[in-house]
Amino acid sequence: MNISVAAPAKINLALHVAGRRGDGYHLIDTLAVFTRFGDRLDIAPADADSLTVTGRYAADTPADESNLVLRARDALRARLRGDARAVAITLEKNLPVASGIGGGSSDAAAALSGLAQAWAADIGGRDLVAIGLSLGADLPMCLAARPLVARGVGDELTMLPDFPALGLVLVNPGVAVSTADVFGALTSRENAALPPLPPRIDFHSLRNWLETTRNDLQQPAQALRPEIGAALKALDRAGSGFSRMSGSGATCFGLFETGNVAKRAAAAIRARQPGWFVAATRSIASQEAPHAGN
């Protein structure tokens, strides 16, 4: 059975660093959504395992055992004690690498979800989350792929009902940022948690709420990569209702009231910066099925 699985971009609308554990892992408090635009995995039965990477960012993506997709495949197969036939996986890499939008983690989450289907695995969601967490702190979020608040190291999830789709423009100025370097440049690691969300989420209430929050990684990331500031200015110039960096950067997002307005803004930014990654998209609403396809 051939399986096609979406690997959506993860957007941290707000991200507060709330502490640090004794083992060095940072504690976070983040509101995250996932977008309809992202990578895609196609999985097919094969005589031997393989991974082929295509798409705009294929050249930046390793196809060896360092790729989280292959680590996810092997971890799930080990959990199934080898009762899983060979598969050919094609990863269409549309998201820039090391860009703060969870691309590798989302790819791995899609691999776990897709392979569980392809192998008709008798495995529950909690087991998939446990396997995912062994691969990276973002994996539980990416397996959920719906609007959520994540705490702890990213593994304590609260799903958000009735969260609408948002019009977004994603912009990356063509630079990669090391997550470790950004966390290392933090000046404060004991910050307040996110404030309570408004009782009803729409464009206006969310924008007003976001004004009261932060991405604590934005300032250190921008100090390392000043190009992030140019991306934020480009979003503001294009009419974004709210602009911020996602994750540890360098991808930034702009919030727009409608999808059509977002598309026009993306076209304007792309015309001025043809070498940048620019994508108009919508986020996945609470009631939409994750990993259903792009």
C-alpha positions as CSV (number, residue, x, y, z in Angstrom):
1,M,0.0,0.0,0.0
2,N,1.4,3.4,-1.0
3,I,1.1,6.1,1.6
4,S,1.4,9.9,1.2
5,V,1.8,11.9,4.4
6,A,2.1,15.7,5.0
7,A,4.9,17.0,7.2
8,P,3.7,20.5,8.0
9,A,5.8,23.4,9.2
10,K,5.6,24.1,12.9
11,I,5.2,27.8,13.8
12,N,5.8,29.0,17.3
13,L,3.5,31.9,17.6
14,A,4.9,32.7,21.1
15,L,7.8,31.0,22.9
16,H,8.8,31.7,26.4
17,V,11.9,30.1,28.0
18,A,10.7,29.3,31.5
19,G,13.7,27.5,33.1
20,R,16.4,24.9,32.7
21,R,16.6,21.4,34.0
22,G,19.6,19.9,35.7
23,D,20.4,17.9,32.5
24,G,20.7,21.1,30.5
25,Y,17.4,20.9,28.7
26,H,15.5,24.2,28.6
27,L,11.9,24.4,29.7
28,I,9.6,26.2,27.3
29,D,6.0,27.5,27.2
30,T,4.9,27.8,23.6
31,L,1.8,28.3,21.5
32,A,2.3,26.4,18.2
33,V,0.3,25.9,15.1
34,F,1.1,23.8,12.0
35,T,0.7,24.9,8.4
36,R,-0.8,23.4,5.3
37,F,2.5,24.1,3.5
38,G,5.3,21.8,4.3
39,D,7.3,18.8,3.3
40,R,5.7,15.5,2.1
41,L,6.6,11.9,2.5
42,D,5.6,9.1,0.0
43,I,6.1,5.6,1.3
44,A,5.9,2.5,-1.0
45,P,6.7,-1.2,-0.5
46,A,10.1,-2.1,-1.9
47,D,12.6,-4.9,-2.2
48,A,15.1,-2.9,-0.1
49,D,14.9,0.2,2.1
50,S,15.8,3.5,0.5
51,L,15.4,7.2,1.0
52,T,15.2,9.7,-1.9
53,V,15.1,13.4,-1.2
54,T,13.6,15.8,-3.8
55,G,12.4,19.4,-3.7
56,R,13.8,22.8,-3.4
57,Y,16.0,22.0,-0.3
58,A,17.0,18.5,-1.3
59,A,20.7,19.5,-1.6
60,D,20.7,20.8,2.0
61,T,19.2,17.6,3.4
62,P,21.2,14.5,4.2
63,A,19.9,11.2,2.9
64,D,22.1,9.0,5.2
65,E,21.5,7.7,8.7
66,S,21.7,11.2,10.2
67,N,18.3,12.0,8.6
68,L,15.6,11.8,11.3
69,V,13.3,10.1,8.8
70,L,15.5,7.0,8.7
71,R,16.0,7.2,12.5
72,A,12.3,7.2,12.9
73,R,11.9,4.2,10.5
74,D,14.5,2.2,12.3
75,A,13.1,3.1,15.8
76,L,9.6,2.0,14.8
77,R,10.9,-1.2,13.2
78,A,12.8,-2.0,16.4
79,R,9.6,-1.4,18.4
80,L,7.8,-3.8,16.1
81,R,10.7,-6.3,16.5
82,G,11.5,-6.3,12.8
83,D,8.0,-7.2,11.7
84,A,8.1,-4.6,9.0
85,R,8.8,-5.0,5.3
86,A,11.3,-2.9,3.3
87,V,10.0,0.5,2.1
88,A,11.1,3.2,-0.4
89,I,10.6,6.6,1.1
90,T,10.6,9.8,-0.9
91,L,11.0,13.0,1.0
92,E,9.9,16.1,-0.8
93,K,11.8,18.8,1.0
94,N,10.0,22.2,0.6
95,L,11.0,23.7,3.9
96,P,14.5,25.3,4.5
97,V,16.8,23.3,6.8
98,A,17.7,24.5,10.3
99,S,15.1,27.3,10.1
100,G,13.1,27.2,13.3
101,I,9.9,25.6,11.8
102,G,10.5,22.0,12.9
103,G,11.2,20.6,9.4
104,G,13.3,17.6,10.4
105,S,11.0,16.8,13.4
106,S,7.9,17.1,11.3
107,D,9.4,14.8,8.6
108,A,10.2,12.2,11.3
109,A,6.7,12.5,12.8
110,A,5.2,12.0,9.3
111,A,7.4,9.0,8.9
112,L,6.2,7.4,12.1
113,S,2.6,8.1,11.2
114,G,2.9,6.9,7.6
115,L,4.9,3.8,8.4
116,A,2.5,2.8,11.2
117,Q,-0.1,2.8,8.4
118,A,2.0,1.1,5.8
119,W,3.0,-1.6,8.2
120,A,-0.5,-2.0,9.7
121,A,1.3,-1.7,13.0
122,D,-0.6,-2.6,16.2
123,I,0.7,0.4,18.0
124,G,-1.1,3.2,19.9
125,G,-0.6,6.9,19.8
126,R,1.2,6.9,23.2
127,D,3.8,4.5,21.9
128,L,4.4,6.6,18.8
129,V,4.9,9.6,21.1
130,A,7.3,7.7,23.2
131,I,9.3,6.7,20.1
132,G,9.1,10.3,18.8
133,L,10.4,11.7,22.1
134,S,13.4,9.4,22.0
135,L,14.3,11.2,18.7
136,G,13.7,14.8,19.7
137,A,11.8,17.1,22.0
138,D,9.7,18.5,19.1
139,L,8.4,15.1,17.9
140,P,5.4,14.9,20.3
141,M,4.2,18.3,19.0
142,C,4.8,17.4,15.4
143,L,2.9,14.1,15.8
144,A,-0.1,16.1,17.1
145,A,0.2,18.7,14.3
146,R,-2.8,20.7,15.6
147,P,-3.0,24.0,17.6
148,L,-1.5,23.4,21.0
149,V,0.4,24.7,24.0
150,A,3.6,22.8,24.8
151,R,5.4,23.0,28.1
152,G,8.3,21.2,29.8
153,V,10.9,20.3,27.1
154,G,8.1,20.3,24.6
155,D,6.5,17.1,25.7
156,E,3.6,18.3,27.9
157,L,0.9,19.1,25.4
158,T,-2.4,20.8,25.8
159,M,-4.6,20.7,22.6
160,L,-6.6,23.7,21.8
161,P,-10.2,23.2,20.7
162,D,-11.9,25.6,18.3
163,F,-8.7,27.2,17.2
164,P,-9.2,28.6,13.7
165,A,-7.1,28.5,10.6
166,L,-4.8,31.6,10.3
167,G,-3.5,33.4,7.3
168,L,0.3,33.3,7.4
169,V,3.3,34.3,5.4
170,L,6.6,32.5,6.1
171,V,9.8,34.3,5.3
172,N,13.4,33.0,5.6
173,P,16.2,35.3,4.4
174,G,18.4,32.4,3.4
175,V,20.4,31.8,6.5
176,A,20.6,28.8,8.9
177,V,20.7,29.3,12.6
178,S,22.2,26.8,15.2
179,T,19.6,26.2,17.9
180,A,22.4,25.4,20.4
181,D,24.1,28.7,19.6
182,V,20.8,30.6,20.1
183,F,20.1,29.0,23.5
184,G,23.7,29.6,24.4
185,A,23.3,33.3,23.8
186,L,20.3,33.6,26.0
187,T,20.7,36.1,28.8
188,S,17.7,35.1,30.8
189,R,16.4,31.5,31.2
190,E,13.8,32.1,34.0
191,N,11.0,33.9,32.3
192,A,7.3,34.1,33.0
193,A,5.0,31.6,31.4
194,L,2.5,32.5,28.7
195,P,-0.5,34.5,29.8
196,P,-4.0,32.8,29.5
197,L,-5.4,32.7,26.0
198,P,-8.5,34.7,25.2
199,P,-11.7,32.8,25.5
200,R,-12.4,33.1,21.8
201,I,-9.7,33.1,19.2
202,D,-9.9,35.1,16.0
203,F,-7.5,37.3,14.1
204,H,-8.0,40.4,16.3
205,S,-8.0,38.7,19.7
206,L,-5.0,36.6,18.8
207,R,-3.0,39.6,17.5
208,N,-3.8,41.5,20.7
209,W,-2.7,38.5,22.8
210,L,0.5,38.0,20.9
211,E,1.4,41.6,21.6
212,T,1.6,40.6,25.3
213,T,3.9,37.6,24.6
214,R,7.5,37.1,23.3
215,N,9.8,34.7,21.5
216,D,12.6,34.7,24.0
217,L,14.9,33.3,21.3
218,Q,14.4,36.1,18.8
219,Q,16.8,38.6,20.3
220,P,19.8,36.3,20.6
221,A,19.1,34.8,17.2
222,Q,18.9,38.2,15.6
223,A,22.2,39.2,17.3
224,L,23.8,36.1,15.6
225,R,22.0,36.7,12.3
226,P,21.0,40.3,11.6
227,E,19.2,39.2,8.4
228,I,16.3,38.1,10.7
229,G,15.6,41.8,11.2
230,A,15.3,42.3,7.5
231,A,12.8,39.5,7.2
232,L,10.7,41.0,9.9
233,K,10.8,44.5,8.3
234,A,9.8,42.9,4.9
235,L,6.7,41.3,6.6
236,D,5.8,44.6,8.2
237,R,6.2,46.5,5.0
238,A,3.9,44.0,3.3
239,G,1.1,44.7,5.8
240,S,1.5,42.0,8.4
241,G,-0.8,42.4,11.3
242,F,1.8,40.8,13.6
243,S,5.3,39.7,12.8
244,R,7.7,37.5,14.8
245,M,10.4,34.9,14.4
246,S,9.5,31.2,14.9
247,G,11.4,28.9,17.1
248,S,15.2,29.5,17.1
249,G,15.0,31.1,13.6
250,A,15.7,32.3,11.1
251,T,12.2,31.8,9.6
252,C,9.8,34.6,10.5
253,F,6.0,34.7,10.2
254,G,3.5,37.4,9.5
255,L,-0.2,37.1,10.6
256,F,-2.8,38.2,8.0
257,E,-6.5,38.5,8.3
258,T,-7.3,36.5,5.1
259,G,-5.5,34.0,2.9
260,N,-5.9,36.3,-0.1
261,V,-4.2,39.2,1.7
262,A,-1.4,36.8,2.7
263,K,-0.9,35.7,-0.9
264,R,-0.6,39.3,-2.1
265,A,1.9,40.1,0.7
266,A,4.0,37.0,-0.2
267,A,4.1,38.0,-3.9
268,A,5.2,41.5,-2.9
269,I,8.1,40.2,-0.7
270,R,9.1,37.6,-3.3
271,A,9.3,40.3,-6.0
272,R,11.7,42.3,-3.8
273,Q,13.7,39.3,-2.5
274,P,13.6,36.6,-5.1
275,G,16.3,34.6,-3.3
276,W,14.5,34.3,-0.1
277,F,12.1,31.5,1.0
278,V,8.6,33.0,1.0
279,A,5.4,31.0,1.4
280,A,1.8,32.1,1.9
281,T,-0.2,29.5,3.7
282,R,-2.9,28.8,6.3
283,S,-2.5,27.0,9.6
284,I,-4.3,23.8,10.3
285,A,-7.4,24.4,12.4
286,S,-8.2,22.3,15.5
287,Q,-10.7,20.1,13.8
288,E,-8.6,19.3,10.7
289,A,-6.9,15.9,10.4
290,P,-3.1,16.1,10.8
291,H,-0.7,14.6,8.2
292,A,-3.6,14.3,5.7
293,G,-1.6,15.7,2.8
294,N,-0.5,19.1,1.4
